[in-house]
Amino acid sequence: MSLFCLLCNVMDKNLTPGKNMGAAIQLKEFHVVNVAFFNPPDQDLESLKNFNLAIKQGIPASDPATSFHIILSLELFFPEIKFKLNVDLLGLFTSQVVSVDEEFMKSPFVKVNAPAILYPYLRAFVSSFMATAGFQTPILPSINFAQRLQAGNTN
């Protein structure tokens, strides 16, 4: 049974008219865990990509049965000002319905939905950071995480 069908079955069984059942899986919290804004050496400028996003996932040791985390690692290069911005954003997701195990960690929810839920927070942080630093606010591209997964793009 697919994860989507499992979630639908769980929701159907627990749905009571007039009651808010809540989300089966939710973003509990997020934190910016690393920020670096710097002027890279001139010899490195030619090899820099303007945009690179890597996605990492894991199960925290503190609550392995009901939670998992996603880390979005962004590298942005601004050629017009010759500055590079690296940001790592960690999102902690929890579930009271689905058991978080190795099989679940391979599911489309972890590889597609969770990054798609977390990405707007990264976009907002980057815009805020750059505006506060006195630079023009970049508009990060929209990302189709399902298409990235199908293409086998892990970065």
N, C-alpha and C positions, 0 to 999 in steps of 0.2 A: 504494500500500500504506500502510495506517495505521501510525502510530508503534507502536501496541500490537502489531500483527502483525510489524513489523520486529523489535521486541524479542523476541517469542516465537521468531521464526526464528533470531535470533542465539543465544538461550539454548539452543534445541534442538541447534544445530550444535556448540556449545561444551560441552555437558553431558557430563561423563565420570563414570560411576558411582564413588562413593567420593571424589570431589574437590569441594571447595567452589569454585564458579566466581565467586562474588562478585556484586555488584549491577551491572547495566548502567549505571545512573545513581545517584550517591550524593551525600548532603550531606557535603561535605568539611570545612567549618567554618562557624561563624556568629559574628557580633560585634554587640554593641550599639554603634551608631555615633553615637547621639544620645539624650540624656535631658534633659527639661526638666520640672521639677515646680514649679509656681508658682501664685500667687493672681492670677487675671486681674482687670483693672479692673472695677468694678461695672457700668459701662455695657455691657460685653460679656457679662454673665452670661446674659441672656435669650436670646441668639442661639446659645449653645453647645449642641452635641449631646452627649449623655452618652457615646456610643460611635461612633467612626468609624475604619475601617480601609481604608487605600489600599495597593495593591500595584503595585510598579514592577519591571521586569525589564530586564536588559541583558547584554551580552557583554563581559567584561573584556578590555582591550587586551593584558594579559599572556599570555593563553592562549585566544585566540578560537576555536580549533577543537574544544577539548574541555571547555570550562567556560562556565557562565553564572551570573548572580547574581539573586537576588530580594531586594527590600527591602520589608519590611512596616512601614508607617508608621501607628502607632496614636495616636489622640487620645482621651483619657478625661477626662470632667469629672465630678467628685464634688460634686454640689450641696449635700450635707449639710455638707461642710467647705469648700466654695467654693475647691477647688483643681483644677488641670488638670495632667494628666500626658501628655506627648508622648514617644513612644519610636520610634526607627527601628532595626530589626533587619535586618542584612544576612546572607544565607545564600549561600555559594558551593557550587555543585553541579558535579560533574565526571562525565565519561563517557569510558571507554576503548573504547566500542563504537559509540555514536551520534555522528555529526558534528553539532556545534552550529552551525547556520546560521540564516538568517532564517526559513526554513520551519519548522525545529524550534522556534524561539522563538514561533511562532503555535500550536503544538500544545497539546492539553489537558494534557500533562505539565507544561509550563511554567506554564500558567494555572490548573491545578487541583491537580495532585499536589504540585508543589514548594511552593506556599504551605501546603498541608495538612500537609506534612512539617515545615515551619518554624514554623507557628503554635503548637504546644505549647511550644516554647522561649520564644516571646514571652509566653505565658500564665504560664509558670513565672517568668520574669524579673519581670513585673509583680507577681505575688504576693509574691515575695521582697523586691522593692524596697519595696512598701508596708508589709510587716510590719517590715522593718528601720527604716523611717522612723517607725514607731510608730502606724500607722493600721490600720484594719480591712482585711483582705485581700479585694480584690474577686474575684469569680468571673466571668471573662470568658466570654461565650457561646460555645457550639460553633458552628462555621460550616460550612455545606455549600458548599464552593468551586465544585462543579459547578453547583449551583443558581444561585449568584451569576453564573457565566459565562453560563448560559442566559438569565438575566434581564437581561444586559448591564450588570450592576453592576460598575463598575471601582473604586469606592470603598467 
